[in-house]
Amino acid sequence: MCMSDRNKIMYATRNAVCVVLLLVLSACWGKEESPKDKTKNTLKEALSTLQSGNVDGYMQYVDFGCEMDSVQLAVMQCLLKQHLDRQAQQKGTIVSIEAVDAQMLGDSVCTVFYQLAFADSTVEVVSQKMVRVGENWKIRLRN
């Protein structure tokens, strides 16, 4: 095999590898999260934030349906903290949160079904309605 044939083979191999890499990158880069996946991930993030004790952070994930003044927000924070304390006393902390399914009810409304596993080994399957607010999905507290 002469040197020019070896160079041609190396050049062709290098080009083929570059094309394959570009295809792989474009396939990974081009995938956008579906609305169902976005709602499931958002709910899981929100519940994890609440479970860690960050009530203020959790409230950023909630659609209250109207503007709340500082007194109303303080009451909501207090209620959430009481709920977490009661839940911890009854079942222990949440050890895992798994989004099981999501059903789109329209372009901007989705019901997410998720499973909570507690430290006392109990498991609850719960559903939560989510609404699109701008580009974000939020937990809907009202019907």
C-alpha positions in Angstrom: 0.0 0.0 0.0 1.5 3.3 -1.0 1.4 6.4 1.1 -1.3 8.2 -0.9 -3.7 5.2 -0.4 -3.0 5.3 3.4 -3.7 9.0 3.5 -7.0 8.5 1.6 -8.1 5.8 4.0 -7.2 8.0 7.0 -9.0 11.0 5.5 -12.1 8.9 4.8 -12.1 7.4 8.3 -11.7 10.8 9.9 -14.6 12.2 7.9 -16.8 9.3 8.7 -16.1 9.7 12.4 -16.9 13.4 12.2 -20.2 12.7 10.4 -21.2 10.1 13.0 -20.3 12.5 15.9 -22.4 15.3 14.2 -25.3 13.0 13.9 -25.1 11.9 17.5 -24.8 15.5 18.7 -27.7 16.7 16.6 -29.9 13.9 17.8 -29.2 14.7 21.4 -29.3 18.5 21.0 -32.5 18.6 19.0 -34.7 16.8 21.6 -36.9 19.1 23.6 -38.7 18.0 26.6 -42.4 17.2 26.0 -45.1 19.0 28.0 -45.8 15.8 29.9 -42.2 15.4 30.9 -41.9 19.1 31.9 -44.9 18.8 34.2 -43.6 15.6 35.8 -40.2 17.0 36.3 -41.5 20.3 37.6 -43.8 18.6 40.2 -41.0 16.4 41.3 -38.7 19.4 41.8 -41.4 21.3 43.7 -42.1 18.4 46.0 -38.4 17.8 46.6 -38.0 21.5 47.4 -40.9 21.4 49.9 -39.6 18.1 51.5 -36.2 19.7 52.1 -38.0 22.4 54.1 -37.7 25.2 51.6 -41.3 26.4 51.8 -40.4 29.7 50.1 -38.8 27.9 47.2 -41.8 25.5 46.9 -44.2 28.5 46.7 -42.5 29.6 43.5 -43.9 26.5 41.9 -47.5 27.2 42.9 -50.2 29.0 41.0 -52.4 30.6 43.6 -54.9 31.9 41.1 -54.5 35.5 42.3 -52.0 37.8 43.8 -51.5 37.2 47.5 -50.5 39.8 50.0 -47.8 39.3 52.6 -50.2 38.2 55.3 -51.8 35.6 53.0 -48.4 34.3 52.0 -47.3 34.0 55.6 -50.5 32.0 56.4 -49.8 29.7 53.5 -46.2 29.2 54.6 -47.4 28.4 58.2 -49.9 25.9 56.9 -47.3 24.2 54.7 -44.9 23.9 57.6 -47.6 22.4 59.8 -48.5 19.9 57.1 -44.8 18.8 56.8 -44.5 18.4 60.6 -47.8 16.4 60.8 -46.7 14.2 57.9 -43.3 13.6 59.4 -44.9 12.5 62.7 -47.4 10.2 61.1 -45.3 8.5 58.3 -41.8 9.8 58.6 -40.1 11.7 55.8 -40.6 11.1 52.1 -37.9 8.8 50.9 -38.8 8.9 47.2 -41.0 10.7 44.8 -41.7 9.1 41.4 -43.8 10.7 38.7 -45.8 7.8 37.3 -47.9 9.4 34.5 -49.2 12.7 33.2 -52.4 13.3 31.2 -52.7 16.5 29.2 -56.1 18.0 29.6 -55.4 20.7 27.1 -52.5 22.9 26.0 -52.1 24.5 29.4 -53.6 22.0 31.9 -52.2 18.6 32.9 -52.8 16.1 35.7 -49.7 14.4 37.0 -49.9 11.1 38.9 -47.0 10.5 41.3 -46.1 8.0 44.0 -44.7 9.0 47.4 -42.8 6.5 49.5 -42.4 7.3 53.2 -39.9 6.2 55.8 -42.5 4.0 57.5 -42.8 2.0 54.2 -46.2 3.3 53.2 -46.7 4.4 49.6 -49.3 6.8 48.4 -50.4 7.4 44.8 -51.5 11.0 44.4 -52.6 13.3 41.5 -51.9 17.0 41.1 -53.3 19.4 38.5 -50.6 21.6 36.8 -51.2 24.7 34.7 -49.0 26.5 32.3 -48.2 30.0 33.4 -46.2 31.7 30.6 -43.5 29.2 29.7 -43.5 27.5 33.2 -45.7 24.8 34.7 -47.1 25.4 38.1 -49.1 23.5 40.7 -52.7 24.6 40.7 -54.2 24.9 44.1 -57.7 25.8 43.1 -60.0 23.9 40.7 
